[in-house]
Amino acid sequence: MTRPSWPADAKFEFGDSVQCVESYPYRFPGTIAGWYRQHKGKLGYSVSRDGDPGNVENFSERRLERR
């Protein structure tokens, strides 16, 4: 199986340090570990939480900001 390339329209790259925007209930500081496309074509990211290896959560692009 071939791995898909990183999307050309991505706001973040693999390994970028991010956190949730202030309006989200918690900050979830972490590192971009992957990406996904929602059924309507919107981009989202898997974020590996800092200090808690293996704890990965998915967020839509609009919920994240660079640290």
C-alpha positions in Angstrom: 0.0 0.0 0.0 1.3 3.5 -0.9 1.1 6.3 1.6 -0.7 9.4 0.5 1.4 12.5 0.2 0.8 15.4 2.5 -2.0 17.7 1.2 -1.0 20.7 -0.8 -3.6 22.8 1.0 -2.5 21.9 4.5 -2.1 24.7 7.1 0.3 22.5 9.2 3.1 20.1 8.4 4.1 16.8 10.1 5.9 17.6 13.4 4.5 21.2 13.8 3.8 22.2 17.4 0.2 23.1 17.9 -2.5 23.7 20.5 -6.3 24.1 20.4 -7.6 27.6 19.9 -8.7 29.5 23.0 -12.4 28.9 22.5 -11.9 25.1 22.8 -12.4 23.7 26.4 -8.8 22.7 26.7 -5.5 23.5 25.0 -4.2 19.9 24.2 -0.6 21.0 23.4 1.1 18.6 21.0 2.6 17.8 17.7 1.0 17.1 14.3 1.2 13.3 13.7 -1.0 12.9 10.7 -3.9 14.3 8.7 -7.4 13.2 7.4 -10.1 14.5 5.1 -13.7 14.7 6.4 -16.4 13.6 4.0 -17.0 17.2 2.9 -13.4 17.6 2.0 -12.4 19.6 5.1 -8.9 18.9 6.4 -8.2 17.7 10.0 -5.1 16.6 11.9 -4.1 13.9 14.4 -2.2 15.5 17.3 0.1 13.6 19.6 -0.2 15.2 23.1 3.1 16.5 24.6 4.2 14.6 27.6 1.8 11.7 27.0 3.1 9.5 24.2 0.4 7.5 22.5 -2.3 9.9 23.4 -3.5 11.1 20.0 -6.7 13.1 19.3 -8.2 14.3 16.0 -9.0 18.0 15.5 -10.4 20.0 12.6 -8.0 22.5 11.1 -10.0 25.5 12.5 -9.6 24.2 16.0 -5.8 24.4 15.9 -3.2 27.1 16.1 0.7 27.1 16.0 2.5 27.4 19.3 
